[in-house]
Amino acid sequence: MQELPDNNSDDAVILEADQTLMRKLGGVSLDKIISTDAIKSAEGIISNAASSLYDDCLKESESLQTITAQLEKTPQLDEATTKKIIDVSFAIKSKAGQSGYDLVSALAKSLHLFCEGMPNTHSETSALKIIIWHMKSIRQLLAANMRGIGGSVGTAIMTEMEKLKTAEQH
């Protein structure tokens, strides 16, 4: 591994390319070993996996929709429902992140951590509103097939969510 110079200047530093993989391949470049067809096949497999993960996220979000309807009807969060939200949000966080739905993943992570930090039963209106808002947002973003982080809108959503969570804790 190459050492960086120990200075605080803004001067550009040119690093040598790491040739570890090239040495392991005996000096032959990767494109000489792996055919174009093999690369295209691998890209197809990755694309299909991402599509499958998206479909899984949609199915998981249906259970969030059911929980949302239940909480809107009876605003009381019991231990079993909290555990279900934690499990589903963790699954969505992971699958959405792997398939390019970064904002969905961030919202699911936020929901997961928020619910993990709460008591097992909860009826405080502000906390329930935050949970419901998370679940509805996840569902809507997935239904809209919104990939990525959502640009400035996604940043604004996450910023406001953090403000709400912080205000709820105080």
Phi and psi in radians as a Rosetta constraint file:
Dihedral C 1 N 2 CA 2 C 2 CIRCULARHARMONIC -1.462 0.35
Dihedral N 2 CA 2 C 2 N 3 CIRCULARHARMONIC 2.376 0.35
Dihedral C 2 N 3 CA 3 C 3 CIRCULARHARMONIC -1.438 0.35
Dihedral N 3 CA 3 C 3 N 4 CIRCULARHARMONIC 2.440 0.35
Dihedral C 3 N 4 CA 4 C 4 CIRCULARHARMONIC -1.490 0.35
Dihedral N 4 CA 4 C 4 N 5 CIRCULARHARMONIC 2.581 0.35
Dihedral C 4 N 5 CA 5 C 5 CIRCULARHARMONIC -1.087 0.35
Dihedral N 5 CA 5 C 5 N 6 CIRCULARHARMONIC 2.568 0.35
Dihedral C 5 N 6 CA 6 C 6 CIRCULARHARMONIC -1.627 0.35
Dihedral N 6 CA 6 C 6 N 7 CIRCULARHARMONIC 1.321 0.35
Dihedral C 6 N 7 CA 7 C 7 CIRCULARHARMONIC -2.511 0.35
Dihedral N 7 CA 7 C 7 N 8 CIRCULARHARMONIC 2.871 0.35
Dihedral C 7 N 8 CA 8 C 8 CIRCULARHARMONIC -1.877 0.35
Dihedral N 8 CA 8 C 8 N 9 CIRCULARHARMONIC 0.392 0.35
Dihedral C 8 N 9 CA 9 C 9 CIRCULARHARMONIC -1.415 0.35
Dihedral N 9 CA 9 C 9 N 10 CIRCULARHARMONIC 2.897 0.35
Dihedral C 9 N 10 CA 10 C 10 CIRCULARHARMONIC -1.644 0.35
Dihedral N 10 CA 10 C 10 N 11 CIRCULARHARMONIC 0.225 0.35
Dihedral C 10 N 11 CA 11 C 11 CIRCULARHARMONIC -1.185 0.35
Dihedral N 11 CA 11 C 11 N 12 CIRCULARHARMONIC 2.481 0.35
Dihedral C 11 N 12 CA 12 C 12 CIRCULARHARMONIC -1.197 0.35
Dihedral N 12 CA 12 C 12 N 13 CIRCULARHARMONIC 2.529 0.35
Dihedral C 12 N 13 CA 13 C 13 CIRCULARHARMONIC -2.051 0.35
Dihedral N 13 CA 13 C 13 N 14 CIRCULARHARMONIC 2.224 0.35
Dihedral C 13 N 14 CA 14 C 14 CIRCULARHARMONIC -1.712 0.35
Dihedral N 14 CA 14 C 14 N 15 CIRCULARHARMONIC 2.137 0.35
Dihedral C 14 N 15 CA 15 C 15 CIRCULARHARMONIC -1.832 0.35
Dihedral N 15 CA 15 C 15 N 16 CIRCULARHARMONIC 2.578 0.35
Dihedral C 15 N 16 CA 16 C 16 CIRCULARHARMONIC -1.322 0.35
Dihedral N 16 CA 16 C 16 N 17 CIRCULARHARMONIC 2.532 0.35
Dihedral C 16 N 17 CA 17 C 17 CIRCULARHARMONIC -1.158 0.35
Dihedral N 17 CA 17 C 17 N 18 CIRCULARHARMONIC 2.452 0.35
Dihedral C 17 N 18 CA 18 C 18 CIRCULARHARMONIC -1.288 0.35
Dihedral N 18 CA 18 C 18 N 19 CIRCULARHARMONIC 2.104 0.35
Dihedral C 18 N 19 CA 19 C 19 CIRCULARHARMONIC -1.790 0.35
Dihedral N 19 CA 19 C 19 N 20 CIRCULARHARMONIC 0.284 0.35
Dihedral C 19 N 20 CA 20 C 20 CIRCULARHARMONIC -0.991 0.35
Dihedral N 20 CA 20 C 20 N 21 CIRCULARHARMONIC -0.877 0.35
Dihedral C 20 N 21 CA 21 C 21 CIRCULARHARMONIC -1.110 0.35
Dihedral N 21 CA 21 C 21 N 22 CIRCULARHARMONIC -0.724 0.35
Dihedral C 21 N 22 CA 22 C 22 CIRCULARHARMONIC -1.049 0.35
Dihedral N 22 CA 22 C 22 N 23 CIRCULARHARMONIC -0.727 0.35
Dihedral C 22 N 23 CA 23 C 23 CIRCULARHARMONIC -1.153 0.35
Dihedral N 23 CA 23 C 23 N 24 CIRCULARHARMONIC -0.676 0.35
Dihedral C 23 N 24 CA 24 C 24 CIRCULARHARMONIC -1.123 0.35
Dihedral N 24 CA 24 C 24 N 25 CIRCULARHARMONIC -0.525 0.35
Dihedral C 24 N 25 CA 25 C 25 CIRCULARHARMONIC -1.521 0.35
Dihedral N 25 CA 25 C 25 N 26 CIRCULARHARMONIC 0.104 0.35
Dihedral C 25 N 26 CA 26 C 26 CIRCULARHARMONIC 1.323 0.35
Dihedral N 26 CA 26 C 26 N 27 CIRCULARHARMONIC 0.474 0.35
Dihedral C 26 N 27 CA 27 C 27 CIRCULARHARMONIC 1.497 0.35
Dihedral N 27 CA 27 C 27 N 28 CIRCULARHARMONIC 0.025 0.35
Dihedral C 27 N 28 CA 28 C 28 CIRCULARHARMONIC -1.622 0.35
Dihedral N 28 CA 28 C 28 N 29 CIRCULARHARMONIC 2.376 0.35
Dihedral C 28 N 29 CA 29 C 29 CIRCULARHARMONIC -1.261 0.35
Dihedral N 29 CA 29 C 29 N 30 CIRCULARHARMONIC 2.668 0.35
Dihedral C 29 N 30 CA 30 C 30 CIRCULARHARMONIC -1.035 0.35
Dihedral N 30 CA 30 C 30 N 31 CIRCULARHARMONIC -0.640 0.35
Dihedral C 30 N 31 CA 31 C 31 CIRCULARHARMONIC -1.194 0.35
Dihedral N 31 CA 31 C 31 N 32 CIRCULARHARMONIC -0.244 0.35
Dihedral C 31 N 32 CA 32 C 32 CIRCULARHARMONIC -1.453 0.35
Dihedral N 32 CA 32 C 32 N 33 CIRCULARHARMONIC -0.386 0.35
Dihedral C 32 N 33 CA 33 C 33 CIRCULARHARMONIC -1.655 0.35
Dihedral N 33 CA 33 C 33 N 34 CIRCULARHARMONIC -0.704 0.35
Dihedral C 33 N 34 CA 34 C 34 CIRCULARHARMONIC -1.808 0.35
Dihedral N 34 CA 34 C 34 N 35 CIRCULARHARMONIC 2.227 0.35
Dihedral C 34 N 35 CA 35 C 35 CIRCULARHARMONIC -1.316 0.35
Dihedral N 35 CA 35 C 35 N 36 CIRCULARHARMONIC 2.772 0.35
Dihedral C 35 N 36 CA 36 C 36 CIRCULARHARMONIC -1.046 0.35
Dihedral N 36 CA 36 C 36 N 37 CIRCULARHARMONIC -0.655 0.35
Dihedral C 36 N 37 CA 37 C 37 CIRCULARHARMONIC -1.124 0.35
Dihedral N 37 CA 37 C 37 N 38 CIRCULARHARMONIC -0.698 0.35
Dihedral C 37 N 38 CA 38 C 38 CIRCULARHARMONIC -1.124 0.35
Dihedral N 38 CA 38 C 38 N 39 CIRCULARHARMONIC -0.695 0.35
Dihedral C 38 N 39 CA 39 C 39 CIRCULARHARMONIC -1.135 0.35
Dihedral N 39 CA 39 C 39 N 40 CIRCULARHARMONIC -0.779 0.35
Dihedral C 39 N 40 CA 40 C 40 CIRCULARHARMONIC -1.094 0.35
Dihedral N 40 CA 40 C 40 N 41 CIRCULARHARMONIC -0.693 0.35
Dihedral C 40 N 41 CA 41 C 41 CIRCULARHARMONIC -1.103 0.35
Dihedral N 41 CA 41 C 41 N 42 CIRCULARHARMONIC -0.769 0.35
Dihedral C 41 N 42 CA 42 C 42 CIRCULARHARMONIC -1.108 0.35
Dihedral N 42 CA 42 C 42 N 43 CIRCULARHARMONIC -0.712 0.35
Dihedral C 42 N 43 CA 43 C 43 CIRCULARHARMONIC -1.089 0.35
Dihedral N 43 CA 43 C 43 N 44 CIRCULARHARMONIC -0.669 0.35
Dihedral C 43 N 44 CA 44 C 44 CIRCULARHARMONIC -1.124 0.35
Dihedral N 44 CA 44 C 44 N 45 CIRCULARHARMONIC -0.735 0.35
Dihedral C 44 N 45 CA 45 C 45 CIRCULARHARMONIC -1.102 0.35
Dihedral N 45 CA 45 C 45 N 46 CIRCULARHARMONIC -0.760 0.35
Dihedral C 45 N 46 CA 46 C 46 CIRCULARHARMONIC -1.110 0.35
Dihedral N 46 CA 46 C 46 N 47 CIRCULARHARMONIC -0.753 0.35
Dihedral C 46 N 47 CA 47 C 47 CIRCULARHARMONIC -1.093 0.35
Dihedral N 47 CA 47 C 47 N 48 CIRCULARHARMONIC -0.749 0.35
Dihedral C 47 N 48 CA 48 C 48 CIRCULARHARMONIC -1.128 0.35
Dihedral N 48 CA 48 C 48 N 49 CIRCULARHARMONIC -0.676 0.35
Dihedral C 48 N 49 CA 49 C 49 CIRCULARHARMONIC -1.121 0.35
Dihedral N 49 CA 49 C 49 N 50 CIRCULARHARMONIC -0.732 0.35
Dihedral C 49 N 50 CA 50 C 50 CIRCULARHARMONIC -1.099 0.35
Dihedral N 50 CA 50 C 50 N 51 CIRCULARHARMONIC -0.703 0.35
Dihedral C 50 N 51 CA 51 C 51 CIRCULARHARMONIC -1.129 0.35
Dihedral N 51 CA 51 C 51 N 52 CIRCULARHARMONIC -0.728 0.35
Dihedral C 51 N 52 CA 52 C 52 CIRCULARHARMONIC -1.131 0.35
Dihedral N 52 CA 52 C 52 N 53 CIRCULARHARMONIC -0.710 0.35
Dihedral C 52 N 53 CA 53 C 53 CIRCULARHARMONIC -1.119 0.35
Dihedral N 53 CA 53 C 53 N 54 CIRCULARHARMONIC -0.682 0.35
Dihedral C 53 N 54 CA 54 C 54 CIRCULARHARMONIC -1.082 0.35
Dihedral N 54 CA 54 C 54 N 55 CIRCULARHARMONIC -0.790 0.35
Dihedral C 54 N 55 CA 55 C 55 CIRCULARHARMONIC -1.048 0.35
Dihedral N 55 CA 55 C 55 N 56 CIRCULARHARMONIC -0.703 0.35
Dihedral C 55 N 56 CA 56 C 56 CIRCULARHARMONIC -1.078 0.35
Dihedral N 56 CA 56 C 56 N 57 CIRCULARHARMONIC -0.727 0.35
Dihedral C 56 N 57 CA 57 C 57 CIRCULARHARMONIC -1.074 0.35
Dihedral N 57 CA 57 C 57 N 58 CIRCULARHARMONIC -0.731 0.35
Dihedral C 57 N 58 CA 58 C 58 CIRCULARHARMONIC -1.055 0.35
Dihedral N 58 CA 58 C 58 N 59 CIRCULARHARMONIC -0.764 0.35
Dihedral C 58 N 59 CA 59 C 59 CIRCULARHARMONIC -1.108 0.35
Dihedral N 59 CA 59 C 59 N 60 CIRCULARHARMONIC -0.746 0.35
Dihedral C 59 N 60 CA 60 C 60 CIRCULARHARMONIC -1.093 0.35
Dihedral N 60 CA 60 C 60 N 61 CIRCULARHARMONIC -0.675 0.35
Dihedral C 60 N 61 CA 61 C 61 CIRCULARHARMONIC -1.188 0.35
Dihedral N 61 CA 61 C 61 N 62 CIRCULARHARMONIC -0.408 0.35
Dihedral C 61 N 62 CA 62 C 62 CIRCULARHARMONIC -1.112 0.35
Dihedral N 62 CA 62 C 62 N 63 CIRCULARHARMONIC -0.650 0.35
Dihedral C 62 N 63 CA 63 C 63 CIRCULARHARMONIC -1.214 0.35
Dihedral N 63 CA 63 C 63 N 64 CIRCULARHARMONIC -0.566 0.35
Dihedral C 63 N 64 CA 64 C 64 CIRCULARHARMONIC -1.139 0.35
Dihedral N 64 CA 64 C 64 N 65 CIRCULARHARMONIC -0.634 0.35
Dihedral C 64 N 65 CA 65 C 65 CIRCULARHARMONIC -1.117 0.35
Dihedral N 65 CA 65 C 65 N 66 CIRCULARHARMONIC -0.707 0.35
Dihedral C 65 N 66 CA 66 C 66 CIRCULARHARMONIC -1.108 0.35
Dihedral N 66 CA 66 C 66 N 67 CIRCULARHARMONIC -0.768 0.35
Dihedral C 66 N 67 CA 67 C 67 CIRCULARHARMONIC -1.127 0.35
Dihedral N 67 CA 67 C 67 N 68 CIRCULARHARMONIC -0.700 0.35
Dihedral C 67 N 68 CA 68 C 68 CIRCULARHARMONIC -1.023 0.35
Dihedral N 68 CA 68 C 68 N 69 CIRCULARHARMONIC -0.842 0.35
Dihedral C 68 N 69 CA 69 C 69 CIRCULARHARMONIC -1.046 0.35
Dihedral N 69 CA 69 C 69 N 70 CIRCULARHARMONIC -0.721 0.35
Dihedral C 69 N 70 CA 70 C 70 CIRCULARHARMONIC -1.111 0.35
Dihedral N 70 CA 70 C 70 N 71 CIRCULARHARMONIC -0.777 0.35
Dihedral C 70 N 71 CA 71 C 71 CIRCULARHARMONIC -1.221 0.35
Dihedral N 71 CA 71 C 71 N 72 CIRCULARHARMONIC -0.573 0.35
Dihedral C 71 N 72 CA 72 C 72 CIRCULARHARMONIC -1.211 0.35
Dihedral N 72 CA 72 C 72 N 73 CIRCULARHARMONIC -0.567 0.35
Dihedral C 72 N 73 CA 73 C 73 CIRCULARHARMONIC -1.352 0.35
Dihedral N 73 CA 73 C 73 N 74 CIRCULARHARMONIC -0.813 0.35
Dihedral C 73 N 74 CA 74 C 74 CIRCULARHARMONIC -2.254 0.35
Dihedral N 74 CA 74 C 74 N 75 CIRCULARHARMONIC 1.703 0.35
Dihedral C 74 N 75 CA 75 C 75 CIRCULARHARMONIC -1.311 0.35
Dihedral N 75 CA 75 C 75 N 76 CIRCULARHARMONIC 1.202 0.35
Dihedral C 75 N 76 CA 76 C 76 CIRCULARHARMONIC -2.488 0.35
Dihedral N 76 CA 76 C 76 N 77 CIRCULARHARMONIC 2.141 0.35
Dihedral C 76 N 77 CA 77 C 77 CIRCULARHARMONIC -1.773 0.35
Dihedral N 77 CA 77 C 77 N 78 CIRCULARHARMONIC 1.998 0.35
Dihedral C 77 N 78 CA 78 C 78 CIRCULARHARMONIC -1.688 0.35
Dihedral N 78 CA 78 C 78 N 79 CIRCULARHARMONIC 3.049 0.35
Dihedral C 78 N 79 CA 79 C 79 CIRCULARHARMONIC -1.075 0.35
Dihedral N 79 CA 79 C 79 N 80 CIRCULARHARMONIC -0.750 0.35
Dihedral C 79 N 80 CA 80 C 80 CIRCULARHARMONIC -1.133 0.35
Dihedral N 80 CA 80 C 80 N 81 CIRCULARHARMONIC -0.728 0.35
Dihedral C 80 N 81 CA 81 C 81 CIRCULARHARMONIC -1.174 0.35
Dihedral N 81 CA 81 C 81 N 82 CIRCULARHARMONIC -0.730 0.35
Dihedral C 81 N 82 CA 82 C 82 CIRCULARHARMONIC -1.039 0.35
Dihedral N 82 CA 82 C 82 N 83 CIRCULARHARMONIC -0.777 0.35
Dihedral C 82 N 83 CA 83 C 83 CIRCULARHARMONIC -1.093 0.35
Dihedral N 83 CA 83 C 83 N 84 CIRCULARHARMONIC -0.725 0.35
Dihedral C 83 N 84 CA 84 C 84 CIRCULARHARMONIC -1.086 0.35
Dihedral N 84 CA 84 C 84 N 85 CIRCULARHARMONIC -0.762 0.35
Dihedral C 84 N 85 CA 85 C 85 CIRCULARHARMONIC -1.088 0.35
Dihedral N 85 CA 85 C 85 N 86 CIRCULARHARMONIC -0.767 0.35
Dihedral C 85 N 86 CA 86 C 86 CIRCULARHARMONIC -1.054 0.35
Dihedral N 86 CA 86 C 86 N 87 CIRCULARHARMONIC -0.820 0.35
Dihedral C 86 N 87 CA 87 C 87 CIRCULARHARMONIC -1.113 0.35
Dihedral N 87 CA 87 C 87 N 88 CIRCULARHARMONIC -0.816 0.35
Dihedral C 87 N 88 CA 88 C 88 CIRCULARHARMONIC -1.192 0.35
Dihedral N 88 CA 88 C 88 N 89 CIRCULARHARMONIC -0.742 0.35
Dihedral C 88 N 89 CA 89 C 89 CIRCULARHARMONIC -1.138 0.35
Dihedral N 89 CA 89 C 89 N 90 CIRCULARHARMONIC -0.628 0.35
Dihedral C 89 N 90 CA 90 C 90 CIRCULARHARMONIC -1.129 0.35
Dihedral N 90 CA 90 C 90 N 91 CIRCULARHARMONIC -0.758 0.35
Dihedral C 90 N 91 CA 91 C 91 CIRCULARHARMONIC -1.097 0.35
Dihedral N 91 CA 91 C 91 N 92 CIRCULARHARMONIC -0.776 0.35
Dihedral C 91 N 92 CA 92 C 92 CIRCULARHARMONIC -1.141 0.35
Dihedral N 92 CA 92 C 92 N 93 CIRCULARHARMONIC -0.752 0.35
Dihedral C 92 N 93 CA 93 C 93 CIRCULARHARMONIC -0.944 0.35
Dihedral N 93 CA 93 C 93 N 94 CIRCULARHARMONIC -0.849 0.35
Dihedral C 93 N 94 CA 94 C 94 CIRCULARHARMONIC -1.175 0.35
Dihedral N 94 CA 94 C 94 N 95 CIRCULARHARMONIC -0.877 0.35
Dihedral C 94 N 95 CA 95 C 95 CIRCULARHARMONIC -1.198 0.35
Dihedral N 95 CA 95 C 95 N 96 CIRCULARHARMONIC -0.700 0.35
Dihedral C 95 N 96 CA 96 C 96 CIRCULARHARMONIC -1.145 0.35
Dihedral N 96 CA 96 C 96 N 97 CIRCULARHARMONIC -0.717 0.35
Dihedral C 96 N 97 CA 97 C 97 CIRCULARHARMONIC -1.103 0.35
Dihedral N 97 CA 97 C 97 N 98 CIRCULARHARMONIC -0.656 0.35
Dihedral C 97 N 98 CA 98 C 98 CIRCULARHARMONIC -1.283 0.35
Dihedral N 98 CA 98 C 98 N 99 CIRCULARHARMONIC -0.364 0.35
Dihedral C 98 N 99 CA 99 C 99 CIRCULARHARMONIC -1.944 0.35
Dihedral N 99 CA 99 C 99 N 100 CIRCULARHARMONIC 0.275 0.35
Dihedral C 99 N 100 CA 100 C 100 CIRCULARHARMONIC 1.564 0.35
Dihedral N 100 CA 100 C 100 N 101 CIRCULARHARMONIC 0.186 0.35
Dihedral C 100 N 101 CA 101 C 101 CIRCULARHARMONIC -1.764 0.35
Dihedral N 101 CA 101 C 101 N 102 CIRCULARHARMONIC 1.257 0.35
Dihedral C 101 N 102 CA 102 C 102 CIRCULARHARMONIC -1.173 0.35
Dihedral N 102 CA 102 C 102 N 103 CIRCULARHARMONIC -0.685 0.35
Dihedral C 102 N 103 CA 103 C 103 CIRCULARHARMONIC -1.162 0.35
Dihedral N 103 CA 103 C 103 N 104 CIRCULARHARMONIC -0.733 0.35
Dihedral C 103 N 104 CA 104 C 104 CIRCULARHARMONIC -1.052 0.35
Dihedral N 104 CA 104 C 104 N 105 CIRCULARHARMONIC -0.771 0.35
Dihedral C 104 N 105 CA 105 C 105 CIRCULARHARMONIC -1.074 0.35
Dihedral N 105 CA 105 C 105 N 106 CIRCULARHARMONIC -0.760 0.35
Dihedral C 105 N 106 CA 106 C 106 CIRCULARHARMONIC -1.122 0.35
Dihedral N 106 CA 106 C 106 N 107 CIRCULARHARMONIC -0.725 0.35
Dihedral C 106 N 107 CA 107 C 107 CIRCULARHARMONIC -1.167 0.35
Dihedral N 107 CA 107 C 107 N 108 CIRCULARHARMONIC -0.699 0.35
Dihedral C 107 N 108 CA 108 C 108 CIRCULARHARMONIC -1.144 0.35
Dihedral N 108 CA 108 C 108 N 109 CIRCULARHARMONIC -0.683 0.35
Dihedral C 108 N 109 CA 109 C 109 CIRCULARHARMONIC -1.122 0.35
Dihedral N 109 CA 109 C 109 N 110 CIRCULARHARMONIC -0.756 0.35
Dihedral C 109 N 110 CA 110 C 110 CIRCULARHARMONIC -1.044 0.35
Dihedral N 110 CA 110 C 110 N 111 CIRCULARHARMONIC -0.782 0.35
Dihedral C 110 N 111 CA 111 C 111 CIRCULARHARMONIC -1.098 0.35
Dihedral N 111 CA 111 C 111 N 112 CIRCULARHARMONIC -0.800 0.35
Dihedral C 111 N 112 CA 112 C 112 CIRCULARHARMONIC -0.998 0.35
Dihedral N 112 CA 112 C 112 N 113 CIRCULARHARMONIC -0.895 0.35
Dihedral C 112 N 113 CA 113 C 113 CIRCULARHARMONIC -1.172 0.35
Dihedral N 113 CA 113 C 113 N 114 CIRCULARHARMONIC -0.642 0.35
Dihedral C 113 N 114 CA 114 C 114 CIRCULARHARMONIC -1.097 0.35
Dihedral N 114 CA 114 C 114 N 115 CIRCULARHARMONIC -0.813 0.35
Dihedral C 114 N 115 CA 115 C 115 CIRCULARHARMONIC -1.208 0.35
Dihedral N 115 CA 115 C 115 N 116 CIRCULARHARMONIC -0.630 0.35
Dihedral C 115 N 116 CA 116 C 116 CIRCULARHARMONIC -1.108 0.35
Dihedral N 116 CA 116 C 116 N 117 CIRCULARHARMONIC -0.540 0.35
Dihedral C 116 N 117 CA 117 C 117 CIRCULARHARMONIC -1.482 0.35
Dihedral N 117 CA 117 C 117 N 118 CIRCULARHARMONIC -0.019 0.35
Dihedral C 117 N 118 CA 118 C 118 CIRCULARHARMONIC -1.693 0.35
Dihedral N 118 CA 118 C 118 N 119 CIRCULARHARMONIC 2.808 0.35
Dihedral C 118 N 119 CA 119 C 119 CIRCULARHARMONIC -1.118 0.35
Dihedral N 119 CA 119 C 119 N 120 CIRCULARHARMONIC 2.826 0.35
Dihedral C 119 N 120 CA 120 C 120 CIRCULARHARMONIC -1.120 0.35
Dihedral N 120 CA 120 C 120 N 121 CIRCULARHARMONIC -0.574 0.35
Dihedral C 120 N 121 CA 121 C 121 CIRCULARHARMONIC -2.040 0.35
Dihedral N 121 CA 121 C 121 N 122 CIRCULARHARMONIC 2.521 0.35
Dihedral C 121 N 122 CA 122 C 122 CIRCULARHARMONIC -2.714 0.35
Dihedral N 122 CA 122 C 122 N 123 CIRCULARHARMONIC 2.403 0.35
Dihedral C 122 N 123 CA 123 C 123 CIRCULARHARMONIC -2.344 0.35
Dihedral N 123 CA 123 C 123 N 124 CIRCULARHARMONIC 0.125 0.35
Dihedral C 123 N 124 CA 124 C 124 CIRCULARHARMONIC -1.144 0.35
Dihedral N 124 CA 124 C 124 N 125 CIRCULARHARMONIC 2.214 0.35
Dihedral C 124 N 125 CA 125 C 125 CIRCULARHARMONIC -0.996 0.35
Dihedral N 125 CA 125 C 125 N 126 CIRCULARHARMONIC -0.784 0.35
Dihedral C 125 N 126 CA 126 C 126 CIRCULARHARMONIC -1.124 0.35
Dihedral N 126 CA 126 C 126 N 127 CIRCULARHARMONIC -0.709 0.35
Dihedral C 126 N 127 CA 127 C 127 CIRCULARHARMONIC -1.142 0.35
Dihedral N 127 CA 127 C 127 N 128 CIRCULARHARMONIC -0.747 0.35
Dihedral C 127 N 128 CA 128 C 128 CIRCULARHARMONIC -1.122 0.35
Dihedral N 128 CA 128 C 128 N 129 CIRCULARHARMONIC -0.659 0.35
Dihedral C 128 N 129 CA 129 C 129 CIRCULARHARMONIC -1.106 0.35
Dihedral N 129 CA 129 C 129 N 130 CIRCULARHARMONIC -0.708 0.35
Dihedral C 129 N 130 CA 130 C 130 CIRCULARHARMONIC -1.116 0.35
Dihedral N 130 CA 130 C 130 N 131 CIRCULARHARMONIC -0.768 0.35
Dihedral C 130 N 131 CA 131 C 131 CIRCULARHARMONIC -1.107 0.35
Dihedral N 131 CA 131 C 131 N 132 CIRCULARHARMONIC -0.824 0.35
Dihedral C 131 N 132 CA 132 C 132 CIRCULARHARMONIC -1.091 0.35
Dihedral N 132 CA 132 C 132 N 133 CIRCULARHARMONIC -0.742 0.35
Dihedral C 132 N 133 CA 133 C 133 CIRCULARHARMONIC -1.066 0.35
Dihedral N 133 CA 133 C 133 N 134 CIRCULARHARMONIC -0.772 0.35
Dihedral C 133 N 134 CA 134 C 134 CIRCULARHARMONIC -0.986 0.35
Dihedral N 134 CA 134 C 134 N 135 CIRCULARHARMONIC -0.899 0.35
Dihedral C 134 N 135 CA 135 C 135 CIRCULARHARMONIC -1.105 0.35
Dihedral N 135 CA 135 C 135 N 136 CIRCULARHARMONIC -0.729 0.35
Dihedral C 135 N 136 CA 136 C 136 CIRCULARHARMONIC -1.143 0.35
Dihedral N 136 CA 136 C 136 N 137 CIRCULARHARMONIC -0.717 0.35
Dihedral C 136 N 137 CA 137 C 137 CIRCULARHARMONIC -1.117 0.35
Dihedral N 137 CA 137 C 137 N 138 CIRCULARHARMONIC -0.776 0.35
Dihedral C 137 N 138 CA 138 C 138 CIRCULARHARMONIC -1.015 0.35
Dihedral N 138 CA 138 C 138 N 139 CIRCULARHARMONIC -0.833 0.35
Dihedral C 138 N 139 CA 139 C 139 CIRCULARHARMONIC -1.062 0.35
Dihedral N 139 CA 139 C 139 N 140 CIRCULARHARMONIC -0.801 0.35
Dihedral C 139 N 140 CA 140 C 140 CIRCULARHARMONIC -1.171 0.35
Dihedral N 140 CA 140 C 140 N 141 CIRCULARHARMONIC -0.706 0.35
Dihedral C 140 N 141 CA 141 C 141 CIRCULARHARMONIC -1.144 0.35
Dihedral N 141 CA 141 C 141 N 142 CIRCULARHARMONIC -0.685 0.35
Dihedral C 141 N 142 CA 142 C 142 CIRCULARHARMONIC -1.181 0.35
Dihedral N 142 CA 142 C 142 N 143 CIRCULARHARMONIC -0.749 0.35
Dihedral C 142 N 143 CA 143 C 143 CIRCULARHARMONIC -1.077 0.35
Dihedral N 143 CA 143 C 143 N 144 CIRCULARHARMONIC -0.593 0.35
Dihedral C 143 N 144 CA 144 C 144 CIRCULARHARMONIC -1.447 0.35
Dihedral N 144 CA 144 C 144 N 145 CIRCULARHARMONIC -0.038 0.35
Dihedral C 144 N 145 CA 145 C 145 CIRCULARHARMONIC 0.974 0.35
Dihedral N 145 CA 145 C 145 N 146 CIRCULARHARMONIC 0.753 0.35
Dihedral C 145 N 146 CA 146 C 146 CIRCULARHARMONIC -1.491 0.35
Dihedral N 146 CA 146 C 146 N 147 CIRCULARHARMONIC 1.850 0.35
Dihedral C 146 N 147 CA 147 C 147 CIRCULARHARMONIC -1.515 0.35
Dihedral N 147 CA 147 C 147 N 148 CIRCULARHARMONIC 2.858 0.35
Dihedral C 147 N 148 CA 148 C 148 CIRCULARHARMONIC 1.400 0.35
Dihedral N 148 CA 148 C 148 N 149 CIRCULARHARMONIC -2.862 0.35
Dihedral C 148 N 149 CA 149 C 149 CIRCULARHARMONIC -1.694 0.35
Dihedral N 149 CA 149 C 149 N 150 CIRCULARHARMONIC -0.129 0.35
Dihedral C 149 N 150 CA 150 C 150 CIRCULARHARMONIC 1.521 0.35
Dihedral N 150 CA 150 C 150 N 151 CIRCULARHARMONIC 0.229 0.35
Dihedral C 150 N 151 CA 151 C 151 CIRCULARHARMONIC 0.993 0.35
Dihedral N 151 CA 151 C 151 N 152 CIRCULARHARMONIC -2.481 0.35
Dihedral C 151 N 152 CA 152 C 152 CIRCULARHARMONIC -1.168 0.35
Dihedral N 152 CA 152 C 152 N 153 CIRCULARHARMONIC -0.537 0.35
Dihedral C 152 N 153 CA 153 C 153 CIRCULARHARMONIC -1.175 0.35
Dihedral N 153 CA 153 C 153 N 154 CIRCULARHARMONIC -0.777 0.35
Dihedral C 153 N 154 CA 154 C 154 CIRCULARHARMONIC -1.075 0.35
Dihedral N 154 CA 154 C 154 N 155 CIRCULARHARMONIC -0.734 0.35
Dihedral C 154 N 155 CA 155 C 155 CIRCULARHARMONIC -1.090 0.35
Dihedral N 155 CA 155 C 155 N 156 CIRCULARHARMONIC -0.752 0.35
Dihedral C 155 N 156 CA 156 C 156 CIRCULARHARMONIC -1.111 0.35
Dihedral N 156 CA 156 C 156 N 157 CIRCULARHARMONIC -0.716 0.35
Dihedral C 156 N 157 CA 157 C 157 CIRCULARHARMONIC -1.060 0.35
Dihedral N 157 CA 157 C 157 N 158 CIRCULARHARMONIC -0.845 0.35
Dihedral C 157 N 158 CA 158 C 158 CIRCULARHARMONIC -1.162 0.35
Dihedral N 158 CA 158 C 158 N 159 CIRCULARHARMONIC -0.653 0.35
Dihedral C 158 N 159 CA 159 C 159 CIRCULARHARMONIC -1.102 0.35
Dihedral N 159 CA 159 C 159 N 160 CIRCULARHARMONIC -0.815 0.35
Dihedral C 159 N 160 CA 160 C 160 CIRCULARHARMONIC -1.146 0.35
Dihedral N 160 CA 160 C 160 N 161 CIRCULARHARMONIC -0.644 0.35
Dihedral C 160 N 161 CA 161 C 161 CIRCULARHARMONIC -1.111 0.35
Dihedral N 161 CA 161 C 161 N 162 CIRCULARHARMONIC -0.734 0.35
Dihedral C 161 N 162 CA 162 C 162 CIRCULARHARMONIC -1.120 0.35
Dihedral N 162 CA 162 C 162 N 163 CIRCULARHARMONIC -0.658 0.35
Dihedral C 162 N 163 CA 163 C 163 CIRCULARHARMONIC -1.104 0.35
Dihedral N 163 CA 163 C 163 N 164 CIRCULARHARMONIC -0.765 0.35
Dihedral C 163 N 164 CA 164 C 164 CIRCULARHARMONIC -1.102 0.35
Dihedral N 164 CA 164 C 164 N 165 CIRCULARHARMONIC -0.763 0.35
Dihedral C 164 N 165 CA 165 C 165 CIRCULARHARMONIC -1.121 0.35
Dihedral N 165 CA 165 C 165 N 166 CIRCULARHARMONIC -0.710 0.35
Dihedral C 165 N 166 CA 166 C 166 CIRCULARHARMONIC -1.150 0.35
Dihedral N 166 CA 166 C 166 N 167 CIRCULARHARMONIC -0.761 0.35
Dihedral C 166 N 167 CA 167 C 167 CIRCULARHARMONIC -1.120 0.35
Dihedral N 167 CA 167 C 167 N 168 CIRCULARHARMONIC -0.617 0.35
Dihedral C 167 N 168 CA 168 C 168 CIRCULARHARMONIC -1.189 0.35
Dihedral N 168 CA 168 C 168 N 169 CIRCULARHARMONIC -0.557 0.35
Dihedral C 168 N 169 CA 169 C 169 CIRCULARHARMONIC -1.341 0.35
Dihedral N 169 CA 169 C 169 N 170 CIRCULARHARMONIC -0.277 0.35
